[in-house]
Each structure stands twice: as structure tokens, then as C-alpha cells.
Amino acid sequence: MSISFLNLDLDAFLSDVADWIAGDDRRDESYKPWREEELRAFLEGQCHLTRSRPVPGRFVVHHDRAFDYWKELVARHQTQINLVHVDAHADMGQGERSWVHVVSKLLYLPPDQRTDPPRGSAFLSAGSYVAYALAARWISSLVYVYHPQTGGRDIPAVYFENNDASPPNRIQLKAYEKDGLLRTHPPPINDAVNFEPIVPFTKVAITDFRSHAPFQYALLCQSPGFTPAAADALIPIFDEYIEFDRPWQQVIAETPLKAAKH
């Protein structure tokens, strides 16, 4: 049976969404974090989390570290993950070049050799790690719980069945030869040379999401470049519902920040 995993990014719990951010300079005060009562209502009423029995999990500063946590869990449990991704971004590489690496390089490898890909803006990053977990065949189903402002439209069509991201849809990664890959986007479905297993996919606004069952694990990401400092006041609330394997204050103190680009 697959692991039920709740993947949370702090930027989903803001009044506004930041895009195309480089570096870790915090957002300004126009990005308003949720009120405490709103957050508790979401965690308890929509996610079935309780303070009396916190779910085991992890706190990270940069969201690509979720990939490393999933790698540990898949190896430990020898099973896949039913992923609920609550985030202001799909983290599947929209607007980046990582998809070229995935479809023309990574998918040519056996699945067990896809679990340690290169990192960087054109490879696995905080904006593309979900696609790399799909390529590793760790994800058995994916629910994208999006910020109402975005409509959940930041999903590369190339990763979907028939290269069509419009609902209803299912994820199906496909391998392509690199020659001619960039002539059209997404590339023609008939040019695909190999098809990955289909992964059920749904997307729902955070206001409408309701979990059907309790979660076994959870992760919270700070995403400093996409959140204001005021949002950090929400982290101790999450800490009541998720038993982080390391103190979140320690993780922040020990994690290097990315230099901002100007």
C-alpha cells in the first residue's frame, strides 16, 4: 500500500503569490499570512491532522529537499507515495528547461538510476523536484492543492497524457530524442519513443480541498524567497501537528541561503 504524504509549502498560506524569484530575500508586508484560526481549521478540518497525535515529518527551508525525504521513505517502506502537494506552485518545472533533461536524458535510464539526478536551474530544483520524483516512479497519485490566485495552471503539458494539461487529465511522462525537441512545445505526441506508467492526477483549490483519509507523513517548507518574515509565525503552529524529525529552528539556522540576483 502506498504512503499517504502531505507536502506543504508556506507560500500556499499567503494572500498573494510570488513568481520567478531568485535568491532568498523575503517578500514584503503586502504578502499577508493566514490567521491562526484559518490555518488550524485547514489542518484539522481539511487534512485530518490533530495535536494529540502529530504525524511524523520533516521541516525544510528549500523545497527540493522533499525529494531527499521521499527517497528515504520509498527505500524504507519499499512502496510508492500518494502525494498531496499544497503549494502556491506545482513545482514541476513550468517555465524552466528541466523538462528537456527529464524527457531526453533521465527517462532513458532504468528507474533505479533516476534517483540521484543533477541539481540546478536546468535540472532538479525547488521548482521541478515533483517532476523528478515522478520520473523516479515514486509517486502513485498526485493531488495538486493550489492557491486560488493561480488556478493551478503552472503545469507543463508535456508531462501529461496526450500532452494536454487541461482537465480531466492524467500524468504520463514520455521520453523523446533530443534532436528536434525544441521545435514545438509541447513536442508532438507521435515523436515520443517511450511512455511511462500513468499516474492519476487531480487539482483543487486550497479552499475546496478535503482529505479522504489521515496522512502518514508530512513535510513543511519555509521557501524564504517566496514568503515574508511574518509568515514564519505560522511555523510553530504546523509544529503542533507535524512531529519534525529535527527542530525547525535548527534547520533554518544550519541551511545556507541563496544569494539574490539583481
C-alpha positions as CSV (number, residue, x, y, z in Angstrom):
1,M,0.0,0.0,0.0
2,S,1.3,3.5,-0.9
3,I,2.3,6.0,1.7
4,S,0.0,9.0,2.2
5,F,2.1,12.1,2.2
6,L,1.1,15.8,2.8
7,N,3.6,18.2,1.2
8,L,3.1,21.7,2.5
9,D,4.7,25.0,1.3
10,L,4.4,28.1,3.5
11,D,3.7,30.2,0.4
12,A,0.3,28.5,-0.1
13,F,-0.9,30.2,3.1
14,L,-0.4,33.8,1.9
15,S,-2.7,36.4,0.4
16,D,-0.6,36.7,-2.7
17,V,1.7,34.6,-4.8
18,A,5.3,35.4,-5.7
19,D,6.7,34.1,-9.0
20,W,10.1,34.0,-10.7
21,I,12.1,34.7,-7.6
22,A,15.8,34.2,-7.4
23,G,17.5,34.3,-4.0
24,D,16.1,34.3,-0.5
25,D,15.2,37.9,0.1
26,R,11.9,37.8,2.0
27,R,8.7,39.2,0.4
28,D,7.3,42.5,1.7
29,E,4.4,43.0,4.1
30,S,1.9,43.1,1.2
31,Y,2.0,39.3,1.4
32,K,-0.3,38.6,4.3
33,P,-0.1,35.2,6.1
34,W,-3.2,33.4,7.1
35,R,-4.6,34.0,10.5
36,E,-4.0,31.3,13.1
37,E,-7.7,30.2,13.2
38,E,-7.7,29.8,9.4
39,L,-4.6,27.6,9.5
40,R,-5.9,25.4,12.3
41,A,-9.2,24.9,10.5
42,F,-7.3,23.8,7.4
43,L,-5.0,21.4,9.2
44,E,-7.7,19.9,11.4
45,G,-10.9,20.2,9.3
46,Q,-9.4,19.6,5.8
47,C,-6.3,17.5,6.4
48,H,-7.4,15.4,9.5
49,L,-4.3,16.4,11.5
50,T,-4.5,16.5,15.3
51,R,-2.3,18.0,18.0
52,S,-2.9,14.9,20.2
53,R,-1.3,12.6,17.6
54,P,1.1,14.6,15.4
55,V,2.1,13.0,12.1
56,P,5.8,12.3,11.6
57,G,7.5,14.5,9.2
58,R,10.3,17.0,8.2
59,F,10.9,20.7,8.0
60,V,13.0,22.1,5.2
61,V,14.0,25.5,4.0
62,H,14.2,24.8,0.3
63,H,11.5,22.5,-1.2
64,D,13.8,20.3,-3.4
65,R,14.8,18.6,-0.1
66,A,11.4,16.9,-0.2
67,F,12.9,14.8,-2.9
68,D,15.6,13.5,-0.5
69,Y,12.9,12.7,2.2
70,W,10.8,10.8,-0.3
71,K,13.9,8.8,-1.4
72,E,14.4,7.8,2.3
73,L,10.7,6.8,2.7
74,V,10.4,4.9,-0.5
75,A,13.6,2.9,0.4
76,R,12.4,2.3,4.0
77,H,8.8,1.2,3.1
78,Q,9.5,-0.3,-0.4
79,T,6.4,1.3,-1.8
80,Q,5.2,4.4,-3.6
81,I,3.7,7.7,-2.3
82,N,0.2,9.1,-2.7
83,L,1.2,12.8,-2.8
84,V,-0.9,15.7,-1.8
85,H,1.0,18.8,-2.8
86,V,-0.2,22.0,-1.1
87,D,1.7,24.8,-2.7
88,A,1.4,28.1,-4.5
89,H,3.4,26.4,-7.3
90,A,3.2,23.0,-8.9
91,D,7.0,22.5,-8.6
92,M,7.0,20.6,-11.9
93,G,9.4,22.9,-13.8
94,Q,7.0,25.3,-15.6
95,G,9.0,27.9,-17.4
96,E,12.3,26.1,-16.8
97,R,14.4,23.9,-19.0
98,S,14.4,20.9,-16.6
99,W,11.8,19.2,-18.7
100,V,14.3,18.8,-21.5
101,H,16.6,16.9,-19.2
102,V,13.8,14.7,-17.9
103,V,12.4,13.7,-21.3
104,S,15.6,13.4,-23.3
105,K,18.1,12.1,-20.7
106,L,16.6,10.9,-17.4
107,L,13.8,8.8,-18.8
108,Y,16.3,6.8,-20.9
109,L,17.8,5.4,-17.7
110,P,16.3,2.5,-15.8
111,P,14.1,3.8,-12.9
112,D,16.5,2.8,-10.2
113,Q,19.1,5.0,-11.9
114,R,16.9,8.1,-11.9
115,T,17.1,8.8,-8.1
116,D,20.2,10.9,-8.0
117,P,19.8,13.4,-10.8
118,P,22.0,16.6,-11.2
119,R,20.7,19.7,-9.4
120,G,20.5,23.2,-10.7
121,S,18.2,25.5,-12.6
122,A,18.1,23.2,-15.7
123,F,17.8,20.1,-13.6
124,L,16.3,19.1,-10.2
125,S,15.5,22.2,-8.2
126,A,12.9,23.6,-5.8
127,G,10.8,24.4,-8.8
128,S,11.0,21.0,-10.5
129,Y,11.5,18.3,-7.9
130,V,8.0,16.9,-8.2
131,A,8.6,16.0,-11.8
132,Y,11.8,14.3,-10.9
133,A,10.0,12.2,-8.2
134,L,7.5,11.2,-10.9
135,A,10.4,10.2,-13.2
136,A,11.8,8.0,-10.4
137,R,8.4,6.3,-10.2
138,W,8.0,7.2,-6.6
139,I,4.5,8.8,-7.0
140,S,1.5,6.6,-7.3
141,S,-1.0,9.5,-7.4
142,L,-0.8,13.3,-7.2
143,V,-3.2,15.9,-5.9
144,Y,-2.2,19.5,-6.5
145,V,-3.8,21.8,-4.0
146,Y,-3.3,25.2,-5.5
147,H,-3.5,28.8,-4.4
148,P,-6.8,30.3,-5.7
149,Q,-4.9,33.2,-7.3
150,T,-3.0,30.8,-9.7
151,G,-5.8,28.5,-10.7
152,G,-3.3,25.6,-10.7
153,R,-2.3,26.4,-14.3
154,D,1.5,26.2,-13.8
155,I,1.8,22.6,-15.0
156,P,4.0,21.6,-18.1
157,A,1.7,20.0,-20.7
158,V,4.5,17.7,-21.8
159,Y,4.1,15.6,-18.6
160,F,0.5,14.7,-19.2
161,E,-1.2,12.1,-21.3
162,N,-1.6,13.3,-24.8
163,N,0.5,16.4,-23.8
164,D,-2.6,18.1,-22.6
165,A,-2.8,19.6,-19.1
166,S,-6.4,20.6,-19.3
167,P,-8.7,18.6,-17.1
168,P,-9.7,15.8,-16.9
169,N,-6.2,14.5,-17.3
170,R,-3.6,12.0,-16.1
171,I,0.2,12.3,-15.8
172,Q,2.2,10.3,-18.3
173,L,5.9,11.1,-18.7
174,K,7.3,10.3,-22.2
175,A,10.9,10.0,-23.5
176,Y,11.9,11.9,-26.6
177,E,15.0,12.1,-28.7
178,K,16.7,15.5,-28.1
179,D,17.2,16.3,-31.8
180,G,14.2,18.5,-32.8
181,L,12.8,18.5,-29.3
182,L,12.5,22.3,-29.1
183,R,10.9,22.9,-32.5
184,T,7.4,22.9,-30.9
185,H,6.3,22.9,-27.3
186,P,5.0,20.5,-26.2
187,P,6.6,18.2,-28.7
188,P,4.3,16.1,-30.9
189,I,3.0,13.0,-29.0
190,N,3.8,10.9,-32.0
191,D,7.5,11.7,-31.6
192,A,7.7,10.1,-28.1
193,V,9.8,6.9,-28.1
194,N,8.8,5.6,-24.7
195,F,5.8,6.1,-22.3
196,E,6.0,5.9,-18.6
197,P,3.2,4.4,-16.4
198,I,0.1,6.6,-16.0
199,V,-0.2,8.5,-12.7
200,P,-3.7,9.7,-11.6
201,F,-3.8,13.4,-11.1
202,T,-6.3,15.9,-9.8
203,K,-6.1,19.6,-8.8
204,V,-8.2,21.5,-6.4
205,A,-8.2,25.0,-4.8
206,I,-6.9,25.1,-1.2
207,T,-10.3,26.4,-0.1
208,D,-12.1,23.3,-1.6
209,F,-9.6,20.5,-0.6
210,R,-10.7,17.8,1.7
211,S,-8.6,14.8,2.6
212,H,-10.4,11.5,2.5
213,A,-8.0,9.8,5.0
214,P,-5.3,10.6,7.5
215,F,-1.8,11.2,6.4
216,Q,1.2,9.0,7.4
217,Y,3.9,11.6,6.8
218,A,4.1,15.4,6.2
219,L,6.7,18.0,5.2
220,L,6.6,21.8,5.6
221,C,8.9,24.0,3.5
222,Q,9.7,27.6,4.5
223,S,10.6,28.9,1.0
224,P,12.1,32.1,2.3
225,G,12.3,33.8,-1.1
226,F,8.6,33.4,-1.7
227,T,7.3,34.3,1.8
228,P,7.5,37.3,4.1
229,A,9.2,37.0,7.5
230,A,5.8,37.4,9.1
231,A,4.8,34.0,7.7
232,D,7.4,32.3,10.0
233,A,5.0,32.9,12.8
234,L,2.9,30.1,11.3
235,I,5.7,27.5,11.6
236,P,5.2,26.8,15.3
237,I,1.5,26.1,14.6
238,F,2.4,23.5,12.0
239,D,4.9,22.1,14.5
240,E,2.0,21.2,16.8
241,Y,0.5,18.9,14.1
242,I,3.7,17.6,12.5
243,E,6.4,15.9,14.6
244,F,9.5,17.2,12.7
245,D,12.5,14.9,12.9
246,R,14.7,17.9,13.6
247,P,13.8,21.2,15.3
248,W,12.7,23.7,12.6
249,Q,14.7,26.5,14.3
250,Q,17.9,24.4,13.9
251,V,17.2,23.6,10.3
252,I,16.8,27.3,9.4
253,A,20.0,28.2,11.3
254,E,22.0,25.5,9.5
255,T,20.7,26.0,6.0
256,P,22.7,28.3,3.7
257,L,20.6,30.9,1.9
258,K,20.8,31.5,-1.8
259,A,22.3,34.8,-3.0
260,A,19.7,37.1,-4.5
261,K,20.1,38.1,-8.2
262,H,19.7,41.8,-9.0
